[in-house]
Each structure stands twice: as C-alpha cells, then as structure tokens.
Amino acid sequence: MTLASLHPTRRRWRWLALSLLLLPFALLAGTVTGVGFQAIRIHDPVSGGSMPGYVFYPSTQATGTTDVGPYHVAASRDAPAIPGTKPLVVISHGNGGSDLGHHDLATYLASHGFVVATLEHPKDNFHDTSGVGHAPILVGRPIQVKATISTLLADSRWKSLIDANRIGVAGFSAGGYTSLLLVGAVPQFKRFLDYCHRYPDDPNICGDMKQLTAEAASHGQTIGQYAAALQDSLTRWGSTADPRIKAAFVMAPLSLVFGQAGAAAIDRPVFLYYGQDDHVLLPPENAAHLRPLIPTLAGVRVVAKADHWVFLSPCSPELAKDARVICSDPPGVNRVAVHAQIQADALAFFRKTLNVQTP
C-alpha cells in the first residue's frame, strides 16, 4: 500500500507521526522559564466531595526547588505567573498514585510555556485504594479530569492563563486508560473477566477478583452481572469523552478492556509509550494489543527492557528508601534518561497537536 492510496484522514495521522518522530531535539528548546505552582481543590462530581491537585505554570520569578513530602519539585510555590493564555495539559496518575507522581513532566511542560494541572483521584491513590474495581473509579476517573478542566476554566485566576481551545491530557497506567476514555475510547468491562480466565494468577489485574465476586454475590449477582452493571454505568455521570481535549499522551495504559470497536472510537491524536518488559500490564494484552487498533495513532515509543514503574518521576532518596519497588528499574534502564526522552516527546506532541507556535 502506498501513502497516496491511504484514506485522507490516515494520511494526516501518518504525516503527524512522522513529523513527531523526526523532529530534532534542537527544535524543542524554545524559551525556557522558571515554574510556579499552587495547590488547588477540585469539586468531584462523582463522590460529591473534593479532590486535591496542583497547577504548574511558567514564571520569571521562580527561585528553585520545593520539597513536598518525598518529592523534590522543580517549581516555586505561589510564584507569579507570566500573563497571557497558554495551552493546558491535565495529568492523571495510575492506581494508587499521587498528584505529584509525574511532577517532572509537569514542571518540564510548564517551563516550556504550558499550564499543567494534576489531581488525586479519590479512593484510588497512595493512601486509599478502596474504590479500585468499582464504577466510581473505572467510570468516574475521566469525569474527574473533566471536572478539573471545568474548575480551572471557571476560576478567575486560572482562566486568564488558559487557552480553552488548546487542551491535552496525559496519563500513566490507569491514568492512561482515563486519558483514552477522554478522547473517545469505549471500554468493555467483560474483557476483565476474559483476561482473568486466561491469567487467573495475575495479582495485578485479577488479585481482587475473588473479593469482587463475593461482593457481587452479596448483592445477588454473578461476577458477569457485576461487569454488565459496570458497563451500564458508563454514562452515569455523563459522557466519559471530553471534546475540549484535543490530544492524549498515554504511558503504559491499562488497555486490555479495549477491543477493536472501542479503540476505533478514538477520534483525536494519541502518543503511546510503554515498557518492553512491563510485568504489571503485560504489553501483548495491553499497549501492544492496543497499538494497531488506534486509528489516530500519532507516535509510539517502546522503552527497551523497561518495566511498568519507569514512567513515574525519578525518585528522591527519601522515596527510594520507602518505595523500592516503584523506584527500581531493571539493569540497563536509566530512568533519568528515559524521562528526558518522555519529556521531549510529550513537548513535541502537544506543541504539534495543540498548534503551539514556538519562538
């Protein structure tokens, strides 16, 4: 098949993919500034409560690094922002994650002219994972990202800094799943059951299956009926897609729940990243399975030898001491170098897809 024989839409995505992968690092520099950040509270339409998060933004008066718990964040708290509207990227963390778990990506994009927002998903974070496997997480996560965008656009301080026509999303693991739903993907939750029939001993995906089966039985349901009820809840809080979001950068996404039809519903550009040796979300069942199904795939990068956790920010000595599993990488994998590449790819991708002019 020649390029000329491709459908016009496919030609457009093919050229986008080629331009992203060939763009030299030298063109990515642009104007680099300091970064300010501020904590925010976001109304959660799923639980009715609120969610913590942060906003990062360019600043000429940032003074350096701020320690927030075990994270050394390359930003200054409450530093004044550079005036003018900027593109927005919202980052969604993985299961049991944190609103600072990708702080290096947030500060990198902010230092290159973006506003970046993070949030902590309720009942699916480092201090509370009680909602995992339930509708408020599997369906509610994209609703919470949508609420984050709406909160910023309604706030007098932030709306003056954000171009509402240039919004992207990035996510890791369950956050990658979240990002895919936001750009149109439709999950089929029965695929969890099919997966666990094939991999019953997988603790990462199927470890809670007995508990969920017992919970379903307590309500007079089979686990199949439970999955069907989850499917019926997809529009419980409104559409999981958000037309305001123009592009998604997804890292090691939970994607075994997407079949061909569900992935074909994606209608905006996606950049896909994953580790070659991911043992948490097996590539043949997740990212590598999803890769040929995305009609708008703008770029792919596979990190050689890497496991799942390589996409989390390089750990501080304090965090590495307390969380060795998520802070460790296989021999031959340099997380700092991997993140330099992730940052460059994310910047190029969002500049291209959000039509950001560089100096």
N, C-alpha and C positions, 0 to 999 in steps of 0.2 A: 504494500500500500504506500502511495506517495503522499507527501504533505498536501499536494493540490487536490487529492481525492478525498481528504478529510472533510467532515462537516465544518462549516464556518466557526461554530462555537468551539469545536475541538481544536481547530487551528489556533484560535485565540488563546486557549489554555496551553497549547503546546509551545507557542511563542513566549508566553509568560514564564513557563517552566524553564525554557532555555535561557531566557534573559536573566532569571534569578540565579541559575546555577553558574552562569558565565560571568556575572558581574564581579569585577575585580575588587579586592578588599580596599584598594586605594580610593575607590569612589564612595566608600561607606563613611568616610570620616565626617565630612560636613563640619558644622560648627558644634563644638562640644562645650557644654556648660556644667556648672555645679548642679546639684539636685537638692530640692527641698522636699519634705514630706510632712504629712499631717494625718493623725488618726481620725477616722470617721465612724459614725454609726449609721446603719442602713436598716430601714424597715423591711422585715421579712414577711412577704405576703403568704408564705407557706405556713409558718408557725404562728404568725401574729405578733412575734416578738421582734428583736432587733439583732443585727449581726455586726461585729466589729470588722474594720478594714482599714486600709491606708490609701492615701492618694500621694503619688510622687509626681514631681513637675520640675521643669527647668528653672534654675535660679542663678543669678550672678552673685548672690551674697551667701551661698552655702560655704561652710567652713571646714567640712571634712566628714569623718565617720561618726555615726552614733551607735552606741551599744543598746540593743533592745533585747533583753534576755540573753540567750546564747548567740544572737545574730549580731554581726558587725555590719551595719547598714551604711553604704556609701552615700549618705544624704544627711542634711541638717534639718532638725525638727523645726517646723514653722518658719523656715526661711521664706522671704518674699518671693513670689513667682514673677517670672518675666511676663509682662502683659501680652495679650493677643491670643487668638484661638489656635488650638493645636489638636492634632489627632489624638484620640483616646484608645487605649488598649486596656481591657479588663483581663486579669489573670485568675483562673480558677485552679485551686490546688487539688491534690489527689485525696483518696480515702485516708482519713487520719492525719491530714496535713495541716498547714498553717498559712495564715495570711502573709507571712514573711518567708515562706519556704522557697520562693523564687525571687528573693529581693535583689539578687544581682541582675537578673533580666529586667526587673522593674527599673532599677536605677540606671542601667545602661540605656534603655529606651528613653527614659526621662532626660538623660544627659544629651540625647540627640534630638530633642525637640518634641517629645511626646508627653502627654499626661497619661499616667498609668494608675489604675485602681486595682486593689486586691480586696478580697473578702474572706471571711472564715465561715464556711458552710456549717450551719447548726447541726449538731448530732452526727457530724462526720468530720471531726477534727482531732487534733492530737490529744485532747483531754476528754473527748466524748464521741464515741463511735456507735452509740446506741441506735442510730437510725439506719445504719447500713442494711441494705436489702429491702427497705421499705419505700413506699411511694414518695414520702417527703424528700428522700434522697434521690432515688432513681428518676423521679419526675420533677421534683422540686428544685434541684440544683440549677438548671437553666433559668427557671423563674427567678431565682435569687440573683443571678447575674443580670437579668433584665431589670430587676429592682435596683441594683447598684447603678446601672446606667441612668435610670429614671431619677434616682435620688440626686445624682450629680448634676443632671440637666435642669433640675428644679431648684437647685441651691444657688443663691445669688453669687456666692464666691466662685464656685466651680464652673457654672455655666458660661461665664465670661472667658474662661480659659479653654473651652472645649468646642471643637467644630463638630456639630451633631451629625454632619454628613460624612465624617471620617472616623468610623469606629470599628475596631477589630477586637478579637478575643484570642487569648492563648490559654492553654491548659495542659496539665500533666496527668496521666493515668485516668482516674475518674473525672478529673478536670478536662482531659482531652475528650472523653465521652461527652461531657457537658458542652464543650465547645462545638462538637459535631452536631448535637441537637440544635444548638442555636443557629447553625447555618443550614438547617433543614433535614438532617438525618432523622430517620424514624426507627427506633429500636423495636425488636421483637423479643419480649422477655422470656418466651418459651425457649429461646436459644440457650438461656442459662441451664435449663433442665437437660437439654440435649448435650450440652458440654459436660455436665456433671455425670451423665451416663457414660461418657467416653473417658472422663478423667475423675473418677469418684474420689481419688485420694489427693486431689489438688487442694491444699489447705487455703490457698489464697482466694479462690473463687468458690469452692464447694465446702469450705470448712464450716459455714453456718447453715448448710442445707438441712441438717438434722433439726436444728433449732427452728428454722423457718417451717419445716414440715410439721413439727409438733405444734407450733403456733397456729398454723393453718388448721390442723385437726381440732384445736381447741375452739375454733370458730365453725366447725362442721365442714371444713373444706379439705380437698386434696391439695397437694402442692401444685398440681396442674391448674386447679381452680384458682389458687392463690396467684399464679402467674397470669392467668386470664384477667383477674381483677386488677392486677397491676397495669395490664395493657389497657383496660377500660379507663384507668385513671390518667391517661396521657394528657387529656385536656382539662383535668380537674381544676387547675389554676390558670387556665388559658393555654394558648399555643406555646410549645417549647421553643419554637423558632422566633427569631427577632430580626425583622427586616432592616433595623437600624445598623446591624452588624454586617460589615462588608467582606470580612475575611477571617479565617481561623488558622492559627499556628498550633498544631497539636503534637504533644510529645508522649510517646508510649501510651496511646489511648486505649482504654478499655473498649474494645470494638467487636468482641465476639457476638454481641447482640445485634449486629447489623448484617442483614442479608443483602442480596443484590438490590431488591426493591427499596429497602430502607436507605442504603447508601446512595442509590440513584436519585433520591430526593434532595441530596445536597446540591445547592444551586449557586454557591459562591466559592471563591478560590480557597484551597486548603494546602498548607505545607505540612507534610508528615515526617516526623522524626521518630526513630525507635532504636533500641539497642539490639545488636545481633544476638546476644545471649541472654535475653530477658527471661528470667525463670519465674517471675511473678505473673506477667501477662504474656504467655507464650506467643512469639511472633506468628507462627503459622495459623494460630487461632484468632489472632488479634490484628496487629498492624500489617503484617504481611498478607493476611487474608483480606484486609480492607483495601489495601493499596490499589489493586486493579479494579475495584468497584467504584471508586470516586470519580465521577465524570468531570470534575473541575479541579483535579489534582494539579497544583502549580509547582510542586517541588517535593523531593524525597531525599532524606539523608539517613543512612543506617550507620550507627556508631559501632565500629568493629570491636568485638569482644565485650562490649558493654552490657551490664545488667540493668535492671529496672531503675535503680536509685540514682544513676548517673545524672539524671535530669534535675535533681534537687541541687540548690546552690551549694558550692563547695563549703564544707563545714568548718566552723571555727573550732579551735582546740577544745573549748568547753563542750560544744555539741558533739564533737567526735568522741569525747570521753564517755558521754552518756548515751549515745545512739550509734554504736559502732556499725550496726547492720546497714543503716541507711547512709552512713558516711563512708563506707568502704567500697572500693571498686576492684574488679579483677586485675591481675597482673597485666601490664601493658596498656591500661586505661588511665589517662591523666585527666581528672575531672576539670581542672582549671583550663586545660587546653580545649577540652570538649565544650566547655561553656563559652570560651572565646568564639568558637565556631557557631554555636547556637545563637549567640547574641548578634553576630554579623549576619547570619541567615535571617533571623527574625526582623532585624532592622531593614534589610534589603526587601524582604517580603512585604512588610507593612508600608514601606515607602512606595513600593510599586502598586500594591493593591488599593491603598488609600489615596493614591495620587498626590504624594507629598513631594513638593519641589525642594531640592537641596541647593544650598548656596553654591 
